[in-house]
C-alpha cells in the first residue's frame, strides 16, 4: 500500500515494447537495475509499468536492441496536476478540504462506551460533560487518567475503567461489579483500636433460616440452621482482646466480610386487565430528513405532523472517514407513522401466556442477582375483567447487609503506689 502510494506520488507510465528482440531489452533493464512491474506478454511484445525517472533512461536500450517503445498511459500525481493545472478552484477546494480534515482530526467528535450494563450511555456521557469531557473538545485537553479516576470515584460499582483516544473517538471501556462497595476512609484511632478501614457489622436483610456461612473477617454470631429476622446481627466487626486472666482489655475493629446464605420466601403478585387497546398502524407516513452539525439540527422541509396519534421513528448516521475518524456531521430521517386504537380482549390462553412470561422474566432477574429459586406456589387465576398470578417463591439467597459497628472504650484504672521509708 505504501509502495503504491509512493509510485503514484512520483508518477509512473505504462508502455509496450515491440520489435526484433524485446527479451534482450528486458535483460538490459534488469542489468541496469531498472525496476519493472506488471509485466505481461501481449502479441509480439510485452506491456509493463515503470517509473518516470527510469523511462527517461530507455533511449540507449531501444537503439541497441532495435525495439520500439509505445507509451500507453501516464499515471500519478505529477500528471494529475498537469491535466488539471487550469482548474485553480479545484486545487483551492482540495487544499481547504485537507485543511479541514486536519483541523477536525484535532478534536473529539464521538464518545463510545463499552461494557456498561447498569449505567446507560446517556448517564455516563452526562457525567463526563459535567467533568468537562464532551464532543467538540480538543484531543490535547483530554485527560484519560483523569477520566478513569473521576469515573471510579463517582461510581462505586465500576471496578475497572480504561479511557483511550482512537481516531476522533474517545473510547471508554468499563467493567461493572454487582457488589457495591464504599470507598470512605477513616483515620486511625489508637485508643479504640479502630483501623483505617471503617468497622462494619453484617446484619440480616431478610427473614430466613441460615444454610451456609463463610466468614473471612469478623466474629460470626449465628450458625447453620438458626432462624433469623431482618436486622438481626450476623457477623460482629468488633473483636475482643483479652489478657491471660481472660479479662477484656481492648477491642480490635474490622470491616466484616462473609457470605451468609439463608432460605427465604417472598410473595409474588401480578395482574392484567383482560380488555386492552391495540395500536394499529394505518399506513400513513410523513418523512422529514435532517442534517446535524455539532449540536445544531437543520430539518429539510417543514412537514407538520397533523396525525391525532402517531409515533416518531428516527434513524441517524454519523459521517466518518475510515473506521474511527468521526466527523461532526450526521444525517438522518424522522418518520411519523399514524396509528389508531382498536378495543380488544385477551383470550384465556393469551392472558395465561402474558402472566407466565412476566413471571419467568421476574425469575430470570432474581437468578441474575445470584438468588436461587428452590420452588414456588404461584398460580394463575382468571376473573371476569382481569387475570392475576399470585403465590410464594421459596428462595436461597445471600442475606447480608452492612451496618455500623458500635465503638466501645474501656476505662483503664491506673494505680498510684507510693513507697514510704521510716526514719
C-alpha positions as a Markdown table, in Angstrom:
| # | Residue | x | y | z |
|---|---|---|---|---|
| 1 | Unk | 0.0 | 0.0 | 0.0 |
| 2 | Unk | 2.7 | 2.4 | 0.9 |
| 3 | Unk | 4.8 | 1.5 | -2.1 |
| 4 | Unk | 1.9 | 2.0 | -4.4 |
| 5 | Unk | 1.2 | 5.4 | -2.9 |
| 6 | Unk | 4.9 | 6.4 | -3.4 |
| 7 | Unk | 4.7 | 5.3 | -7.0 |
| 8 | Unk | 1.6 | 7.4 | -7.6 |
| 9 | Unk | 3.2 | 10.4 | -5.9 |
| 10 | Unk | 6.3 | 10.2 | -8.1 |
| 11 | Unk | 4.5 | 9.3 | -11.2 |
| 12 | Unk | 4.8 | 6.2 | -13.5 |
| 13 | Unk | 3.9 | 5.1 | -17.0 |
| 14 | Unk | 2.5 | 2.1 | -18.8 |
| 15 | Unk | 4.3 | 1.2 | -22.0 |
| 16 | Unk | 4.6 | -1.6 | -24.6 |
| 17 | Unk | 7.8 | -3.0 | -26.1 |
| 18 | Unk | 7.7 | -4.3 | -29.7 |
| 19 | Unk | 10.4 | -5.3 | -32.2 |
| 20 | Unk | 13.1 | -7.8 | -33.1 |
| 21 | Unk | 14.3 | -8.7 | -29.6 |
| 22 | Unk | 12.1 | -7.5 | -26.7 |
| 23 | Unk | 13.7 | -10.1 | -24.4 |
| 24 | Unk | 17.1 | -8.6 | -24.9 |
| 25 | Unk | 15.6 | -5.2 | -24.0 |
| 26 | Unk | 14.3 | -6.7 | -20.7 |
| 27 | Unk | 17.7 | -8.2 | -19.9 |
| 28 | Unk | 19.3 | -4.8 | -20.3 |
| 29 | Unk | 16.7 | -3.2 | -18.0 |
| 30 | Unk | 17.5 | -5.9 | -15.4 |
| 31 | Unk | 21.2 | -5.5 | -15.8 |
| 32 | Unk | 21.0 | -1.7 | -15.3 |
| 33 | Unk | 18.6 | -2.2 | -12.3 |
| 34 | Unk | 15.6 | -0.6 | -13.9 |
| 35 | Unk | 12.6 | -1.7 | -11.9 |
| 36 | Unk | 9.7 | -3.1 | -13.9 |
| 37 | Unk | 6.3 | -4.4 | -12.6 |
| 38 | Unk | 3.1 | -5.6 | -14.1 |
| 39 | Unk | 5.0 | -7.3 | -17.0 |
| 40 | Unk | 2.6 | -9.2 | -19.3 |
| 41 | Unk | 3.1 | -10.7 | -22.8 |
| 42 | Unk | 0.9 | -9.0 | -25.5 |
| 43 | Unk | 1.1 | -10.2 | -29.1 |
| 44 | Unk | 4.7 | -9.9 | -30.2 |
| 45 | Unk | 5.8 | -7.8 | -27.3 |
| 46 | Unk | 5.3 | -7.0 | -23.7 |
| 47 | Unk | 3.4 | -4.5 | -21.6 |
| 48 | Unk | 4.8 | -3.2 | -18.3 |
| 49 | Unk | 4.9 | -0.4 | -15.8 |
| 50 | Unk | 8.0 | 1.7 | -14.8 |
| 51 | Unk | 8.7 | 5.0 | -13.0 |
| 52 | Unk | 9.1 | 8.2 | -15.0 |
| 53 | Unk | 12.8 | 8.5 | -14.0 |
| 54 | Unk | 13.6 | 5.0 | -15.3 |
| 55 | Unk | 11.6 | 5.7 | -18.5 |
| 56 | Unk | 13.9 | 8.5 | -19.4 |
| 57 | Unk | 16.9 | 6.1 | -19.4 |
| 58 | Unk | 15.5 | 3.8 | -22.1 |
| 59 | Unk | 16.7 | 5.5 | -25.2 |
| 60 | Unk | 20.1 | 3.7 | -25.4 |
| 61 | Unk | 18.5 | 0.3 | -24.8 |
| 62 | Unk | 15.9 | 0.9 | -27.6 |
| 63 | Unk | 18.7 | 1.8 | -30.1 |
| 64 | Unk | 20.8 | -1.1 | -29.1 |
| 65 | Unk | 18.0 | -3.8 | -29.3 |
| 66 | Unk | 16.2 | -2.2 | -32.3 |
| 67 | Unk | 12.9 | -2.3 | -30.5 |
| 68 | Unk | 10.0 | 0.2 | -30.4 |
| 69 | Unk | 8.5 | 1.7 | -27.2 |
| 70 | Unk | 4.9 | 2.8 | -27.3 |
| 71 | Unk | 3.7 | 4.9 | -24.4 |
| 72 | Unk | 0.1 | 4.0 | -23.4 |
| 73 | Unk | -0.7 | 5.7 | -20.2 |
| 74 | Unk | 0.7 | 8.3 | -17.8 |
| 75 | Unk | -0.3 | 7.8 | -14.2 |
| 76 | Unk | 0.4 | 9.5 | -10.9 |
| 77 | Unk | 0.3 | 12.9 | -9.1 |
| 78 | Unk | 2.6 | 14.9 | -11.5 |
| 79 | Unk | 0.4 | 14.0 | -14.5 |
| 80 | Unk | -2.8 | 14.7 | -12.5 |
| 81 | Unk | -1.5 | 18.2 | -11.7 |
| 82 | Unk | -0.6 | 18.7 | -15.4 |
| 83 | Unk | -4.1 | 17.7 | -16.6 |
| 84 | Unk | -5.9 | 20.0 | -14.1 |
| 85 | Unk | -3.4 | 22.9 | -14.0 |
| 86 | Unk | -6.1 | 25.3 | -15.2 |
| 87 | Unk | -8.6 | 24.4 | -12.6 |
| 88 | Unk | -7.4 | 26.6 | -9.8 |
| 89 | Unk | -10.7 | 26.5 | -7.8 |
| 90 | Unk | -10.4 | 22.7 | -7.7 |
| 91 | Unk | -7.0 | 22.8 | -6.0 |
| 92 | Unk | -8.1 | 25.5 | -3.7 |
| 93 | Unk | -11.1 | 23.3 | -2.6 |
| 94 | Unk | -8.7 | 20.3 | -2.3 |
| 95 | Unk | -6.4 | 22.3 | -0.1 |
| 96 | Unk | -9.3 | 23.6 | 2.0 |
| 97 | Unk | -10.6 | 20.0 | 2.4 |
| 98 | Unk | -7.3 | 18.8 | 3.5 |
| 99 | Unk | -7.0 | 21.7 | 6.0 |
| 100 | Unk | -10.5 | 21.0 | 7.4 |
| 101 | Unk | -9.7 | 17.3 | 7.8 |
| 102 | Unk | -6.5 | 18.2 | 9.6 |
| 103 | Unk | -8.5 | 20.6 | 11.8 |
| 104 | Unk | -11.2 | 18.0 | 12.5 |
| 105 | Unk | -8.6 | 15.4 | 13.5 |
| 106 | Unk | -7.6 | 17.7 | 16.4 |
| 107 | Unk | -11.0 | 17.2 | 18.1 |
| 108 | Unk | -13.0 | 14.5 | 19.7 |
| 109 | Unk | -16.3 | 14.0 | 17.9 |
| 110 | Unk | -17.7 | 10.9 | 19.5 |
| 111 | Unk | -17.6 | 9.2 | 22.9 |
| 112 | Unk | -18.1 | 5.5 | 22.9 |
| 113 | Unk | -18.8 | 3.3 | 26.0 |
| 114 | Unk | -18.2 | -0.4 | 26.2 |
| 115 | Unk | -19.0 | -2.9 | 28.9 |
| 116 | Unk | -21.6 | -0.8 | 30.7 |
| 117 | Unk | -24.9 | -2.5 | 31.5 |
| 118 | Unk | -26.2 | -0.9 | 34.7 |
| 119 | Unk | -25.3 | 2.6 | 33.7 |
| 120 | Unk | -26.6 | 3.7 | 30.3 |
| 121 | Unk | -24.5 | 5.7 | 27.8 |
| 122 | Unk | -26.6 | 8.8 | 28.4 |
| 123 | Unk | -25.9 | 8.9 | 32.1 |
| 124 | Unk | -22.2 | 8.4 | 31.7 |
| 125 | Unk | -22.0 | 10.9 | 28.9 |
| 126 | Unk | -23.8 | 13.5 | 31.1 |
| 127 | Unk | -21.3 | 12.9 | 34.0 |
| 128 | Unk | -18.3 | 13.3 | 31.7 |
| 129 | Unk | -19.9 | 16.5 | 30.4 |
| 130 | Unk | -20.0 | 17.8 | 34.0 |
| 131 | Unk | -16.3 | 16.9 | 34.2 |
| 132 | Unk | -15.6 | 18.9 | 31.1 |
| 133 | Unk | -15.3 | 16.0 | 28.7 |
| 134 | Unk | -17.7 | 16.2 | 25.7 |
| 135 | Unk | -17.6 | 16.1 | 21.9 |
| 136 | Unk | -16.1 | 19.0 | 20.1 |
| 137 | Unk | -13.2 | 19.3 | 22.6 |
| 138 | Unk | -9.6 | 19.3 | 21.7 |
| 139 | Unk | -7.7 | 16.0 | 21.9 |
| 140 | Unk | -4.9 | 17.7 | 23.7 |
| 141 | Unk | -7.2 | 18.6 | 26.5 |
| 142 | Unk | -8.5 | 15.1 | 27.1 |
| 143 | Unk | -7.0 | 13.7 | 30.3 |
| 144 | Unk | -7.5 | 9.9 | 30.0 |
| 145 | Unk | -6.1 | 9.1 | 33.5 |
| 146 | Unk | -8.3 | 11.9 | 35.0 |
| 147 | Unk | -11.3 | 10.4 | 33.3 |
| 148 | Unk | -10.6 | 7.0 | 34.8 |
| 149 | Unk | -10.2 | 8.4 | 38.3 |
| 150 | Unk | -13.3 | 10.5 | 38.0 |
| 151 | Unk | -15.5 | 7.6 | 36.8 |
| 152 | Unk | -14.2 | 5.2 | 39.5 |
| 153 | Unk | -14.7 | 7.9 | 42.2 |
| 154 | Unk | -18.3 | 8.6 | 41.1 |
| 155 | Unk | -19.5 | 5.1 | 40.5 |
| 156 | Unk | -18.5 | 2.6 | 43.3 |
| 157 | Unk | -19.8 | -0.4 | 41.4 |
| 158 | Unk | -17.5 | 0.2 | 38.4 |
| 159 | Unk | -14.3 | -1.8 | 39.3 |
| 160 | Unk | -12.3 | -1.2 | 36.1 |
| 161 | Unk | -12.1 | 1.7 | 33.6 |
| 162 | Unk | -10.0 | 2.4 | 30.6 |
| 163 | Unk | -10.0 | 5.6 | 28.5 |
| 164 | Unk | -8.2 | 5.9 | 25.2 |
| 165 | Unk | -8.4 | 8.1 | 22.1 |
| 166 | Unk | -9.0 | 6.1 | 18.9 |
| 167 | Unk | -9.0 | 8.4 | 15.8 |
| 168 | Unk | -11.5 | 11.2 | 16.6 |
| 169 | Unk | -13.4 | 8.9 | 19.1 |
| 170 | Unk | -12.9 | 8.8 | 22.9 |
| 171 | Unk | -13.3 | 5.1 | 23.8 |
| 172 | Unk | -14.2 | 4.4 | 27.4 |
| 173 | Unk | -14.2 | 0.7 | 28.4 |
| 174 | Unk | -15.9 | -0.2 | 31.7 |
| 175 | Unk | -16.2 | -3.3 | 33.9 |
| 176 | Unk | -19.0 | -3.3 | 36.4 |
| 177 | Unk | -19.5 | -5.3 | 39.6 |
| 178 | Unk | -22.8 | -6.2 | 41.1 |
| 179 | Unk | -21.4 | -5.9 | 44.6 |
| 180 | Unk | -21.2 | -2.2 | 45.6 |
| 181 | Unk | -18.6 | -1.0 | 48.0 |
| 182 | Unk | -17.9 | 2.1 | 49.9 |
| 183 | Unk | -14.7 | 4.0 | 49.5 |
| 184 | Unk | -14.8 | 6.0 | 52.7 |
| 185 | Unk | -11.6 | 6.1 | 54.8 |
| 186 | Unk | -11.5 | 6.8 | 58.5 |
| 187 | Unk | -8.4 | 7.9 | 60.3 |
| 188 | Unk | -6.8 | 5.5 | 62.8 |
| 189 | Unk | -7.7 | 5.9 | 66.4 |
| 190 | Unk | -5.1 | 4.4 | 68.7 |
| 191 | Unk | -7.2 | 4.5 | 71.9 |
| 192 | Unk | -10.1 | 2.5 | 70.4 |
| 193 | Unk | -8.1 | 0.3 | 68.0 |
| 194 | Unk | -10.1 | 1.4 | 65.0 |
| 195 | Unk | -8.2 | 0.7 | 61.8 |
| 196 | Unk | -8.2 | 2.9 | 58.7 |
| 197 | Unk | -10.9 | 0.7 | 57.3 |
| 198 | Unk | -14.3 | 1.6 | 58.5 |
| 199 | Unk | -15.6 | -1.1 | 61.0 |
| 200 | Unk | -18.9 | -2.6 | 60.0 |
| 201 | Unk | -21.2 | -5.4 | 61.1 |
| 202 | Unk | -23.3 | -7.6 | 58.9 |
| 203 | Unk | -27.0 | -7.9 | 59.7 |
| 204 | Unk | -29.8 | -9.9 | 58.1 |
| 205 | Unk | -31.5 | -8.2 | 55.1 |
| 206 | Unk | -34.5 | -10.6 | 55.3 |
| 207 | Unk | -36.1 | -13.3 | 57.5 |
| 208 | Unk | -34.8 | -16.8 | 56.9 |
| 209 | Unk | -33.1 | -19.9 | 58.0 |
| 210 | Unk | -29.3 | -20.0 | 57.7 |
| 211 | Unk | -28.0 | -22.6 | 55.3 |
| 212 | Unk | -24.3 | -21.6 | 54.7 |
| 213 | Unk | -21.7 | -19.4 | 56.4 |
| 214 | Unk | -18.3 | -18.5 | 55.1 |
| 215 | Unk | -16.6 | -15.9 | 57.3 |
| 216 | Unk | -13.5 | -14.0 | 56.1 |
| 217 | Unk | -13.4 | -11.2 | 58.6 |
| 218 | Unk | -15.3 | -10.6 | 61.8 |
| 219 | Unk | -16.9 | -12.7 | 64.5 |
| 220 | Unk | -20.0 | -14.8 | 63.4 |
| 221 | Unk | -23.0 | -14.6 | 65.7 |
| 222 | Unk | -25.2 | -17.3 | 64.1 |
| 223 | Unk | -24.8 | -20.9 | 63.0 |
| 224 | Unk | -26.2 | -23.0 | 60.2 |
| 225 | Unk | -29.8 | -23.9 | 61.0 |
| 226 | Unk | -30.5 | -20.7 | 63.0 |
| 227 | Unk | -33.7 | -18.7 | 62.2 |
| 228 | Unk | -33.0 | -15.0 | 61.9 |
| 229 | Unk | -35.2 | -11.9 | 61.5 |
| 230 | Unk | -34.5 | -8.9 | 59.3 |
| 231 | Unk | -32.0 | -6.7 | 61.2 |
| 232 | Unk | -30.5 | -9.5 | 63.4 |
| 233 | Unk | -26.8 | -9.4 | 63.9 |
| 234 | Unk | -24.9 | -12.0 | 61.8 |
| 235 | Unk | -21.3 | -11.0 | 62.0 |
| 236 | Unk | -19.7 | -8.7 | 64.5 |
| 237 | Unk | -16.9 | -6.4 | 63.4 |
| 238 | Unk | -15.6 | -5.9 | 66.9 |
| 239 | Unk | -13.1 | -8.5 | 68.3 |
| 240 | Unk | -12.3 | -8.6 | 72.0 |
| 241 | Unk | -8.7 | -8.5 | 73.1 |
| 242 | Unk | -8.2 | -10.4 | 76.4 |
| 243 | Unk | -5.2 | -10.9 | 78.8 |
| 244 | Unk | -4.0 | -14.0 | 80.5 |
| 245 | Unk | -6.8 | -13.7 | 83.0 |
| 246 | Unk | -9.4 | -13.6 | 80.2 |
| 247 | Unk | -10.3 | -10.0 | 81.0 |
| 248 | Unk | -11.2 | -7.7 | 78.2 |
| 249 | Unk | -8.5 | -5.1 | 77.9 |
| 250 | Unk | -9.4 | -3.7 | 74.5 |
| 251 | Unk | -11.1 | -4.2 | 71.1 |
| 252 | Unk | -10.0 | -4.6 | 67.5 |
| 253 | Unk | -12.3 | -3.4 | 64.8 |
| 254 | Unk | -12.7 | -4.7 | 61.3 |
| 255 | Unk | -14.9 | -4.4 | 58.3 |
| 256 | Unk | -16.9 | -7.7 | 58.4 |
| 257 | Unk | -16.7 | -9.8 | 55.3 |
| 258 | Unk | -18.7 | -13.0 | 55.0 |
| 259 | Unk | -21.0 | -15.0 | 52.7 |
| 260 | Unk | -24.1 | -16.0 | 54.6 |
| 261 | Unk | -27.0 | -17.7 | 52.7 |
| 262 | Unk | -30.4 | -18.5 | 54.0 |
| 263 | Unk | -33.7 | -20.0 | 52.9 |
| 264 | Unk | -36.2 | -17.1 | 52.5 |
| 265 | Unk | -39.6 | -16.6 | 50.9 |
| 266 | Unk | -41.3 | -13.7 | 49.1 |
| 267 | Unk | -44.8 | -13.1 | 47.9 |
| 268 | Unk | -45.4 | -12.7 | 44.2 |
| 269 | Unk | -48.4 | -11.0 | 42.6 |
| 270 | Unk | -49.1 | -9.7 | 39.1 |
| 271 | Unk | -52.3 | -8.9 | 37.3 |
| 272 | Unk | -53.5 | -7.6 | 33.9 |
| 273 | Unk | -56.8 | -6.4 | 32.5 |
| 274 | Unk | -58.5 | -8.6 | 30.0 |
| 275 | Unk | -59.6 | -5.7 | 27.9 |
| 276 | Unk | -57.0 | -3.6 | 26.2 |
| 277 | Unk | -56.4 | -1.2 | 23.3 |
| 278 | Unk | -54.2 | -2.4 | 20.5 |
| 279 | Unk | -52.2 | 0.1 | 18.4 |
| 280 | Unk | -52.8 | -0.4 | 14.7 |
| 281 | Unk | -50.8 | 1.5 | 12.1 |
| 282 | Unk | -52.9 | 2.7 | 9.1 |
| 283 | Unk | -50.0 | 3.0 | 6.7 |
| 284 | Unk | -49.9 | 6.9 | 6.7 |
| 285 | Unk | -46.4 | 8.2 | 6.9 |
| 286 | Unk | -44.7 | 11.6 | 6.8 |
| 287 | Unk | -40.9 | 11.9 | 6.3 |
| 288 | Unk | -38.6 | 14.7 | 7.4 |
| 289 | Unk | -34.9 | 14.4 | 6.6 |
| 290 | Unk | -32.5 | 16.4 | 8.8 |
| 291 | Unk | -28.8 | 17.3 | 9.0 |
| 292 | Unk | -27.0 | 17.7 | 12.3 |
| 293 | Unk | -23.9 | 19.8 | 12.7 |
| 294 | Unk | -22.4 | 19.6 | 16.1 |
| 295 | Unk | -25.4 | 20.2 | 18.4 |
| 296 | Unk | -27.5 | 22.1 | 15.8 |
| 297 | Unk | -30.1 | 20.3 | 13.8 |
| 298 | Unk | -31.3 | 21.5 | 10.4 |
| 299 | Unk | -34.5 | 19.9 | 9.2 |
| 300 | Unk | -35.1 | 19.7 | 5.5 |
| 301 | Unk | -38.7 | 20.8 | 4.8 |
| 302 | Unk | -41.4 | 21.9 | 7.1 |
| 303 | Unk | -43.6 | 18.9 | 7.2 |
| 304 | Unk | -46.1 | 19.2 | 10.1 |
| 305 | Unk | -47.4 | 16.2 | 12.0 |
| 306 | Unk | -51.2 | 16.6 | 11.8 |
| 307 | Unk | -51.9 | 13.0 | 12.9 |
| 308 | Unk | -54.0 | 12.5 | 16.0 |
| 309 | Unk | -51.9 | 9.6 | 17.2 |
| 310 | Unk | -48.5 | 8.9 | 15.8 |
| 311 | Unk | -45.1 | 7.5 | 16.6 |
| 312 | Unk | -41.9 | 9.3 | 15.6 |
| 313 | Unk | -39.1 | 7.0 | 14.4 |
| 314 | Unk | -35.6 | 8.5 | 13.9 |
| 315 | Unk | -32.7 | 7.0 | 12.1 |
| 316 | Unk | -29.4 | 8.8 | 12.2 |
| 317 | Unk | -26.0 | 8.1 | 10.6 |
| 318 | Unk | -22.8 | 9.9 | 11.7 |
| 319 | Unk | -20.3 | 10.5 | 8.9 |
| 320 | Unk | -16.8 | 9.2 | 9.3 |
| 321 | Unk | -13.7 | 8.5 | 7.3 |
| 322 | Unk | -12.3 | 5.1 | 7.8 |
| 323 | Unk | -13.2 | 3.2 | 10.9 |
| 324 | Unk | -12.5 | 5.6 | 13.8 |
| 325 | Unk | -12.2 | 9.1 | 12.2 |
| 326 | Unk | -15.7 | 10.5 | 13.1 |
| 327 | Unk | -16.8 | 13.9 | 11.7 |
| 328 | Unk | -19.1 | 16.4 | 13.4 |
| 329 | Unk | -21.7 | 15.8 | 10.6 |
| 330 | Unk | -24.6 | 13.4 | 10.7 |
| 331 | Unk | -27.8 | 13.0 | 8.7 |
| 332 | Unk | -31.0 | 11.1 | 9.2 |
| 333 | Unk | -34.7 | 10.7 | 8.7 |
| 334 | Unk | -37.6 | 11.3 | 11.1 |
| 335 | Unk | -40.7 | 9.3 | 10.2 |
| 336 | Unk | -44.1 | 10.0 | 11.6 |
| 337 | Unk | -46.4 | 6.9 | 11.5 |
| 338 | Unk | -50.1 | 7.3 | 12.1 |
| 339 | Unk | -52.0 | 4.8 | 14.1 |
| 340 | Unk | -55.4 | 4.3 | 15.8 |
| 341 | Unk | -56.6 | 2.2 | 18.8 |
| 342 | Unk | -58.7 | -0.9 | 18.5 |
| 343 | Unk | -60.5 | -2.3 | 21.5 |
| 344 | Unk | -59.7 | -6.0 | 22.0 |
| 345 | Unk | -59.9 | -8.7 | 24.7 |
| 346 | Unk | -57.3 | -11.2 | 25.7 |
| 347 | Unk | -58.3 | -14.8 | 25.4 |
| 348 | Unk | -57.8 | -17.2 | 28.4 |
| 349 | Unk | -54.7 | -18.7 | 26.7 |
| 350 | Unk | -53.2 | -15.2 | 25.9 |
| 351 | Unk | -53.7 | -14.0 | 29.4 |
| 352 | Unk | -52.0 | -17.0 | 30.9 |
| 353 | Unk | -49.2 | -16.7 | 28.4 |
| 354 | Unk | -48.6 | -13.0 | 29.3 |
| 355 | Unk | -48.6 | -13.7 | 33.1 |
| 356 | Unk | -46.3 | -16.7 | 32.6 |
| 357 | Unk | -43.9 | -14.6 | 30.6 |
| 358 | Unk | -43.9 | -11.9 | 33.3 |
| 359 | Unk | -43.3 | -14.5 | 36.0 |
| 360 | Unk | -40.4 | -16.1 | 34.0 |
| 361 | Unk | -38.9 | -12.7 | 33.5 |
| 362 | Unk | -39.1 | -12.0 | 37.2 |
| 363 | Unk | -37.4 | -15.3 | 38.0 |
| 364 | Unk | -34.6 | -14.6 | 35.5 |
| 365 | Unk | -33.9 | -11.2 | 37.2 |
| 366 | Unk | -33.6 | -13.0 | 40.5 |
| 367 | Unk | -31.2 | -15.6 | 39.1 |
| 368 | Unk | -29.1 | -12.8 | 37.6 |
| 369 | Unk | -28.7 | -11.4 | 41.1 |
| 370 | Unk | -27.4 | -14.8 | 42.3 |
| 371 | Unk | -30.7 | -15.8 | 44.0 |
| 372 | Unk | -31.6 | -19.5 | 43.8 |
| 373 | Unk | -35.3 | -20.4 | 43.4 |
| 374 | Unk | -36.0 | -23.7 | 45.2 |
| 375 | Unk | -39.7 | -23.9 | 44.5 |
| 376 | Unk | -42.8 | -21.8 | 44.1 |
| 377 | Unk | -46.5 | -21.9 | 44.6 |
| 378 | Unk | -47.5 | -19.3 | 42.0 |
| 379 | Unk | -50.9 | -19.9 | 40.3 |
| 380 | Unk | -52.8 | -18.0 | 37.7 |
| 381 | Unk | -56.5 | -17.2 | 38.3 |
| 382 | Unk | -58.9 | -15.8 | 35.7 |
| 383 | Unk | -61.7 | -13.5 | 36.8 |
| 384 | Unk | -64.4 | -11.6 | 34.9 |
| 385 | Unk | -62.4 | -8.5 | 34.0 |
| 386 | Unk | -58.8 | -9.4 | 34.8 |
| 387 | Unk | -56.4 | -12.2 | 35.4 |
| 388 | Unk | -53.9 | -12.5 | 38.2 |
| 389 | Unk | -50.9 | -14.5 | 39.2 |
| 390 | Unk | -50.0 | -14.9 | 42.9 |
| 391 | Unk | -48.2 | -17.2 | 45.2 |
| 392 | Unk | -45.0 | -17.6 | 47.2 |
| 393 | Unk | -41.4 | -18.1 | 46.0 |
| 394 | Unk | -39.1 | -20.1 | 48.2 |
| 395 | Unk | -35.5 | -18.8 | 47.7 |
| 396 | Unk | -32.0 | -19.4 | 48.8 |
| 397 | Unk | -30.1 | -16.1 | 48.8 |
| 398 | Unk | -27.3 | -14.1 | 50.4 |
| 399 | Unk | -28.9 | -12.0 | 53.2 |
| 400 | Unk | -26.1 | -9.8 | 54.5 |
| 401 | Unk | -26.1 | -6.1 | 54.5 |
| 402 | Unk | -23.7 | -3.7 | 56.3 |
| 403 | Unk | -24.3 | -1.8 | 59.5 |
| 404 | Unk | -22.0 | 0.5 | 61.5 |
| 405 | Unk | -20.2 | -1.2 | 64.4 |
| 406 | Unk | -20.7 | 0.2 | 67.8 |
| 407 | Unk | -17.4 | 1.6 | 69.2 |
| 408 | Unk | -16.7 | 0.7 | 72.8 |
| 409 | Unk | -14.0 | 2.0 | 75.1 |
| 410 | Unk | -12.6 | 0.5 | 78.2 |
| 411 | Unk | -11.7 | 2.7 | 81.1 |
| 412 | Unk | -8.2 | 1.9 | 82.3 |
| 413 | Unk | -7.6 | 2.3 | 86.1 |
| 414 | Unk | -4.1 | 3.5 | 86.9 |
| 415 | Unk | -2.9 | 2.6 | 90.5 |
| 416 | Unk | -0.8 | 5.2 | 92.3 |
| 417 | Unk | 1.5 | 3.3 | 94.6 |
| 418 | Unk | 3.8 | 5.4 | 96.9 |
| 419 | Unk | 6.7 | 3.9 | 98.7 |
| 420 | Unk | 7.4 | 5.3 | 102.2 |
| 421 | Unk | 10.6 | 5.0 | 104.3 |
| 422 | Unk | 10.8 | 5.2 | 108.0 |
| 423 | Unk | 13.3 | 7.5 | 109.5 |
